[in-house]
Amino acid sequence: LLVRDVLDHRPQESVTLHLGVSGTKTNIAGGGVPITLACLCKETITLPCPCCDVGTQLGILKDPNSPLFPTAQGAAPSQEGMSETWRWAARQLGVPERLALEVTGHAPRVAGAMFLAMMGIEEPRIMSLARWGSAAIRGYTRRAHLWNVSNVTLQAAIGASQQRPASVRAVGAALS
């Protein structure tokens, strides 16, 4: 991703990037597509904001042919360099060395898909964001629902009680 791939940046609103500058399995020509990411800073969540991160980089980098997120040497990150960065992050999080060595540059795609699925984002939207043209995403998101399975009976009970007619709820409340 180069500085020139930033098509539009509206601070505190959104950033539009041109993704897919090289060929992929589903887009052999590599023409790419524009994608717009909203600013997260206006929300009450504490996640990294892609809009503001891009804005910071645009304030630093002046050459349109520069990588948007260069290495310390100013070059585009290599695949192995990205993999090593993710292995380093895994170690910092306390992942045992034998498992950290298995982390690859694909890790953020897997983790991102799982995170979005855990937050209730539908698979077609995740596939679009990640530019997946196959059902491979299901291999990553198949267990995402398990993070909050412990309260599924409570959710079902609440849903069922809200769907009962008011007269039935009143009788149930009187009996309890």
WOBEL-V772646 format. One record per residue. N is the residue number from 1. RES is the residue in one small letter. OMEGA is omega as a letter, one per 40 degrees, with the letter a starting at -180 (none if undefined). Layout:
n = {N:N}
res = {RES:RES}
omega = {OMEGA:OMEGA}
This chain:
n = {1:2:3:4:5:6:7:8:9:10:11:12:13:14:15:16:17:18:19:20:21:22:23:24:25:26:27:28:29:30:31:32:33:34:35:36:37:38:39:40:41:42:43:44:45:46:47:48:49:50:51:52:53:54:55:56:57:58:59:60:61:62:63:64:65:66:67:68:69:70:71:72:73:74:75:76:77:78:79:80:81:82:83:84:85:86:87:88:89:90:91:92:93:94:95:96:97:98:99:100:101:102:103:104:105:106:107:108:109:110:111:112:113:114:115:116:117:118:119:120:121:122:123:124:125:126:127:128:129:130:131:132:133:134:135:136:137:138:139:140:141:142:143:144:145:146:147:148:149:150:151:152:153:154:155:156:157:158:159:160:161:162:163:164:165:166:167:168:169:170:171:172:173:174:175:176}
res = {l:l:v:r:d:v:l:d:h:r:p:q:e:s:v:t:l:h:l:g:v:s:g:t:k:t:n:i:a:g:g:g:v:p:i:t:l:a:c:l:c:k:e:t:i:t:l:p:c:p:c:c:d:v:g:t:q:l:g:i:l:k:d:p:n:s:p:l:f:p:t:a:q:g:a:a:p:s:q:e:g:m:s:e:t:w:r:w:a:a:r:q:l:g:v:p:e:r:l:a:l:e:v:t:g:h:a:p:r:v:a:g:a:m:f:l:a:m:m:g:i:e:e:p:r:i:m:s:l:a:r:w:g:s:a:a:i:r:g:y:t:r:r:a:h:l:w:n:v:s:n:v:t:l:q:a:a:i:g:a:s:q:q:r:p:a:s:v:r:a:v:g:a:a:l:s}
omega = {a:i:a:i:i:a:a:i:i:a:a:i:a:i:i:a:i:a:i:a:i:a:i:i:a:a:a:a:i:a:i:a:i:i:a:i:a:i:a:a:a:a:i:i:a:i:i:a:a:i:a:i:i:i:i:a:i:i:a:a:a:a:a:i:i:i:a:i:a:i:i:i:i:a:i:i:i:i:i:i:i:i:i:i:i:i:i:i:i:i:i:i:i:i:i:a:a:i:i:i:i:a:a:i:i:a:a:i:i:a:i:i:i:a:a:i:i:i:i:i:a:a:a:i:i:i:i:a:a:i:i:i:a:i:a:a:a:i:a:a:a:a:a:a:a:a:i:a:a:a:a:i:i:i:i:a:i:i:a:a:i:a:i:i:a:a:i:i:a:i:i:i:a:a:a:none}
